[in-house]
Amino acid sequence: MNYISTRKLNKDAEGNTSAFVIKNGLAPDGGLYVPESLPALDQATIESLIGMTYPERAAYILSLFLTDYTKEELLNAAEAAYSKEKFGGPAAPIAKVGGDYFLELWHGPTSAFKDMALQIMPRLLSLSLGKTGESRDAYILVATSGDTGKAALEGYCDIDRVKIKVFYPVNGVSNIQKKQMASQKGNNVDVVSINGNFDDAQSGVKAIFANDSAKELLDKNGYFFSSANSINWGRLAPQIVYYVSAYCDLIAEGEIKYGELLDVTVPTGNFGNIFASFLAKKMGVPLGKLVCASNKNDILTDFINKGVYDKRREFFTTTSPSMDILISSNLERLLWFAVGPESTKDCMEKLASEGIYSLSNEDMEKIREDFAGYACSEEKTKETISNLFKEFGYLCDTHTAVAAYAASEYKKGSGNKMLVVSTASPYKFAPAVLSSLGEEVPGDDFDALDKLFAVTKTAIPANLANLRNAEVRFTKVIEPSEMINSL
């Protein structure tokens, strides 16, 4: 399996292995790597996966894409990444809530879905250095809107031959998320906040990757740039696994039969998570409509419904900060599948120069065959959290609530069963969840954790319960223009 850039017009000009693209992250032309073809999953294969553990399923699915890794390497990596010690049980359990299924991806060490990829990705990167004959060490740069930063720091902490620096918007993450990152242990980690939003951080990281002087300086010091964001294929490929696994689990539990279409709703910011469900569908998993759920920053909903992607709009800070994004990087990969490299390159150039691009009605109809877009207001987010707890005793976070609301809106016109992707523990956003339940919110976020437990009697994840007394190590705040000089 070889990989090409979304902006490369000549397929024969590339042919990079999976180890190469995991090591490098971003393509030299600024594009994102995509596989030249997609492997197929037929009924017999999916049914054979039903009897496997999650690590075994992960090793099999990844072996279809990472063909220069051995199956033994992938199984060892998956078993280490998704161990009971790290997740406390099954890596991706499903809760039935009313008539819907909630895929809980937040039982890992940082209580967010990013753990599903960022516990295995460091192992894939470490292996890639040997496979590509790389003598330099990796310098990982990460822009985060909250959860990716902590998950990446945790995954790469004290990994040999890797240094990691995380940038986050100083006022664009929850206090819990900020404390998680600021208190991160490890000799190879650094955390810096910026006066700006996530898009500023993400654009700054991309600019550093494209800066020849910065790359030359790193090279002289024995490093090369790589990325842990979902622009890296090594981050995205593991996300395909839990959609395949969820379908297998629902068959095993007698909730669906093979071939029955399962709609999926994903709270969406950078478009990586929902794009992974698209790949699972294209591989042959019987998924129906992929519902893209947006918060008040509804740029993706507008794009799906109107065919225009326009980042020249007001940016809102919401109670679902991981979705407060106006530049959804992984949408570029979908464009490549839908309209090809030439149009993708044109769209990305227009986005960079003009802040807007559009697709024809014909191209958008092709995308709408797979995707629907719905937005959820702050008021509806609160209402959904309250209703789910009152009606079903199910407590969810603000991002999951956005997805649950979008799913309920879409279901008015669909007869398929629905899988709602739950991306974070409600305790990561305890103040917002408490407020949604009509409770007075304490001034201290850690007091809010305790009160949410007292009100709901749901378990506080251990990693969050122990965070209150963690030592703060990183307090630096800089302007976006200073990011390159902070390396």
N, C-alpha and C positions, 0 to 999 in steps of 0.2 A: 504494500500500500504506500503510494507516494502522495505528496502534498504540493499544492500550487497556491499562488497568491490570488486573492479575489480580484486584484487589479492587473493581473498578468494576462496579456492578450495571446501570447504564444505558449500553449501548454508544454511544448517540447523544450522550452527554455528552462524548465525546472524539473523536478523529480526528486524532491527532498524526502528523506526518510522521516519517520515519526520522531526518532531521537533528535534529529537535526532541528525540527520545528519546535519541539518541546524545549530544547536548549536555547533557541534564539527568540522565541515568542512572536515577534512582529516581523513580517517580511520586509526585505530591503526597500521595496517600493512603497512602503506604508500600508500595504494591504494586510489582510488576515489570511492565515493558512486554512485551506479546506482540502479534504481528501479528494483525489481525482475521481473516485467512484464510491458508492456506498455498498457495504456488504448486505446480504439479504438474510432475513430471519423468517423461515417458513414455520408451518404449524408444528412439525416434528421437533424442530429445534427449540421452539418456545416451550413445548410440553416437556422436553428433556430438562429445561432449566428450572421447572417447577420444583423438582426434588432437590435442588442444590441450595447451599447456603448463600447468603449475600456475597461474601468474598469469592465464592466459586463462580457465581453469576458475573461478578465484576471482572474476574480474570478472563472468563470466556468472551464477554463482549469486547473488552479492551484488546484481546488477542486478535480480533478481526480488524482493528484499526492500527494497532502498534505491532506490526508484523516483524519488526526487527528486534523485539523483545521476546524472550522465551516464555513459554507458558508457566514454567517454574518461577521465573522472575516476577511475573505478573501475579501469580497466586501468592507468593511470599509477600509481595507489596500489599496486596488487598487484605490478606489476613492480618498483617500488622496495622494497617490503616483502620480497618473496621472491626477491631477486636472488641470483645465484651468489656474489657477494661476501659476502653475509650468511650464507648457508647452506652454502656450499662445494660445492654440487651440487643435486640435486633437493630440494625443500623437505620432502617427506614420503615418503621411500623405504620400501619394504616388504622385509623380510628373511623368507625362508622358513626356519623352524626346525622340523625334523621334519615333521609334517603341518600345522602351523599357520603363519599369516602374522603377523608382527610389524610393525605400522605405527609406524615410528620418527619421532616428532614432535619430536626434541630436537637437531636439527642446526643450529639457529639460534644467534644470538650469545650466549645465556645458557645453552645446553645443556638447555633444558626446553621442554615442549610449549606453555607460555604464549607463547613467541615467535610461534607460528603466528597468534595473534590480536593480540598486542600490538606487532607490527611494523607492522601495517596500521591498527589502531585510531586511533593518533594522527593519521594522515593523514585519516581519516574525521572525527575531531573537529574538526580544523583547518578542513576544508571546511564543516562544519556551522555554524561561527560566522558565516561569510559568508551561508550559505543562510538562516539564521534572523534575520539582521539584528542579531546580538548585538554590542553595543559593548564589553561587559565581557570580561575575560580569564577563562579557566577555571582553577579551583583543584581539582586532582585529589586526592582522598583515597583511599588504598588500605590495606586490611587484608590481610595476607598470612600464610600458613602456610609460606612459603619461596620458591617459584619465582615467583609472581605479582609480588612486590615488585621483584625484580631485572629481570624482563622489562618491567615497566611503567616503571621508572626508565630502562632502556636505550631503550625505545621513545619516551619523552617527553623525553629529555634534550635541552635547548636548543631544543625546539620553540617557535616563536613563539606568544605569547599563552597560554601554559600554564605553571602552577606545579604541582608535584607533591610530596605528602608521603606517605610510607609508614610504617605502623605494623606491627611484628612482635613476637611473643612472644619475650622475650629468651632463654629456654631451650627454645623450641619449634621452632627451625630448626637445620640442621646448621651446623658451623663454616664450611664452604665457602660456604653460602648467606649466612651472616652477613657474611663478608668481602666477598662480592660486593656486598651492599647498602651496607655501611659505607664502601666505597672508591669508590662511584659518583661519576663526574665529572658536571659540569654546573652551570650557574649558577642553574637553576630547580628544583633538587631538594633534598629534605630527608628524612632517615630518623630515626625514633625507635623505640626498643624499649620494650616495656611489661612490667611484672611481672604476667604473666597468660598465658592461652593464646590460641589463635587466635580462639575464640568471643568472648573479652573484647575483642579488637581489632576484630572484625567488628561486635559490638554497639555498641562505642564510635563507630565510623564511622557506623553507621546513626543513632545518637542525635544526632550532629553534624548530619547531613543534615536531621533533623527539628527542629532547634533554630532557632526563628525569630530569636532574638537574634543567633546566629552568622551566619545568612544576611543579616541587616540590616547587621551589621558588615562583612562581606565586600562587600556591595553598595556601601557608602559608600567602600570602598577600590578599587572598580572590578573586583571579582571575583564569580564565582558558583561554587557547588559542582558538581562532576561526579565520576564514578567510573570507575576502570579495572578494577574487579572484574567478575566474570562476571555480576553483576546488571545491568550495562550491556549493552543489546542490541548495541551496536557491538563488544563483546568476544565475545559469543556467536555472532553471525551468521557470522563468518569460520570458526568451528569446524565448521560444517555442511559446509564445502567439502571438508575432508580425508576425510570419510566417502564423499562422492560420488566424489572423486578416487581413493580406494583401490579402490572397486568398478570404476571405469574401468580402472585399472592392472592389476587382476587379470584382467579380460577381455583386455586388450591382451597380457598375458603368457601367455595360454592356460590360466590356472589355474582359471578359472570361465567359464561361458557366461551370457549375459544371462538373467535370470529365476531363476538358481540362488540359493537363499537363503544368505546369509552371516551367521553369528552374529558378534556383536561383544562383546568383554569389555573393560571400561574400569575402571581403578583410580579409585575415586570418593571425593571428599571433599565439595566444594561442589555437586556434581550438574550443573555446567555442561557438562562434556565429554560425559558420557553423554546429557544432554538434547539436545545437538546431534545425536547419532546418532539419537535418537528423531525429531527433526524431519526428518532426511534420510530416514528410513524412511517417515514420514507423507507426504513429498513424492513418494514412489514408488520410491526406491532399494530393490531387493530384499534388505533386511536381515531376518534372522530374529530370534532372541531377543537382547535386549540384556542382557548379564550385568553386574550391578553388583557390583564387587569391593571389599570393605571390609577394612581391617586389624582390629586388636584393638578399635578404636572402631567397632563394628559396628552403629551405629544405623540405617543404611540397610538393611542385611541384615535386621534385625529388622522394620523397617517393611514391606518387601516381603513377608516371610514371615508376619508376624503382623498387619499392618494397624494397628499402634500405633507412633506416633512419640513417643518419650519421651526428652527430653534430660536428665532427672534421673538421671543415671547417672555412674559413675566415669569420669573422663577419663584416658586413657593416653597417655604420650609414647612413641612407637615409632620404629623405624628407617625408617619411611615417613612423615615428618612432614607432608607436604603433604596427607595424608589424616587427620590428627589433628583431626577436626572433629566437633562434636555438633550444629551448626545448619547444615544444608545448604540454603543460601538458594535455589538454583535448583529445588529440589523444589517450591517454590510454583508455578512455571510448569507443571510436570507436573500438579499438582492442578487448575489452571485448565482444562487440557485434559480431565482425567478427570472432574471433578465440578462444574465451573463456578464463576463468581465468588462466589456467595453462600456456598457451602460452603468455598471457599478462604479467604475473609475470616474465616469462623468458625474455621477451623483455625488460622490465623495469630494470631488474637486469643487463642485458648486456649493456643497455644504461648508467647505473650508473658506471659500472666497465670498459667498453671498449669504450663507446661513440658511439656505432653503434649497430643496429640490422637489421634483414631483415625478410621478409615473403616469403612464397612460391608463385609461380605463381598462384596456385589454390586459395590461400587466397587473393591475390591481385586482381584477377578477380572478386571475390565477392565484394571487396571494390569498384572496378571500375564500378560495376553496378550502384552505386549511385553517385560516385565522379569522377570529372575530375580536373586536375591540370594545371594551366597556370601561368607563371611568367611575370612580367612587369618590364622593365628596367627604370632607372631614366629618360632617354630621352623620352621613350614612355609615362611615367607618365606626363611629361610636355606637350607633344604633345596632349595627350588626354584631359587635362584641357583646352588647347587652342582651340581644335576643338569643344568641347562641347559648349564652350561659343560663339565661332564665328558662329557655325551652328545653334544652338538652343537657345542661350541666357541663357544657364544653367551653373551656376557656381558651381563647386564642389571642394572638398579638395583633397589632394594627395592620401589618402587611397581609397576614392571613385573612383578616377581616375584609380588606379590599378585594381579595380574591373571592371570598365567600359571597360578597355582595354581587360581584360581576357574574359569578356562577348562577346566582338566583335570577338575575336579569336575563341571562342567556337561556336558561332552562325554560323560560316561558314559551320558547319556540322550538324546543328540542325534546325528543323522547328518550334520548340515550342516558345512561347512568353517568354520573359526574365524579371525577377525581379532582379535589381541590388541593393544591400544593401549599402546605403549611411550612413557612420558611424560618420562623424564629420562635423561641419560647416567649410566652406572654410576659415572663419576668424580665426580659431584656428591655421591655417598654412598660414597666410597672405603673408609672404615674399616669400615662395615657390610658392604660387598661382600667385602672382604678376609677379615673374620671368617667370613663364610658359606663362603668357599673353604677354611677351615681354617688360614688364615695368621695369624701373630702380627701384631697391629696396632700400628704405631708411635704414639708419643704425639702427634706433630704430624700434622695432617690433610694437609699438603702432602707430608710424607714418605710418607704413605699413598698419595697419588697416584702418586708415583714407584715405590713398591713394587708397586702394582696393575699398573702398566705392565710392570714387570720380570717379574711372575708370569704375566701373561696375554698380553703382547705386542700388546695392543690400543691404538689411538691415543688419547692424551690430547687432548681438545678444546683448541684454542689459547687460548680465553678463560679456561680454568681453569689451564692451564700457566703463564700470565702473571700469575696472581692473587697468587702468593706475595709478590711485592715491591710490590704495589699500596699506595698511601698510604691509610690509614684516615682518613676525614673526619668520620664520625658515630659518636658514642659515648654519646649521651644515653639514659638509662633513666628511665621515669616510671611512675606508677601509672595504671591504666585511667581512674580518675576525673579525671586531669589532662589527658587527651587534648584536650578542647575548649579548654583554656587554652594549649595548645602551638601553636595555629594562628598 
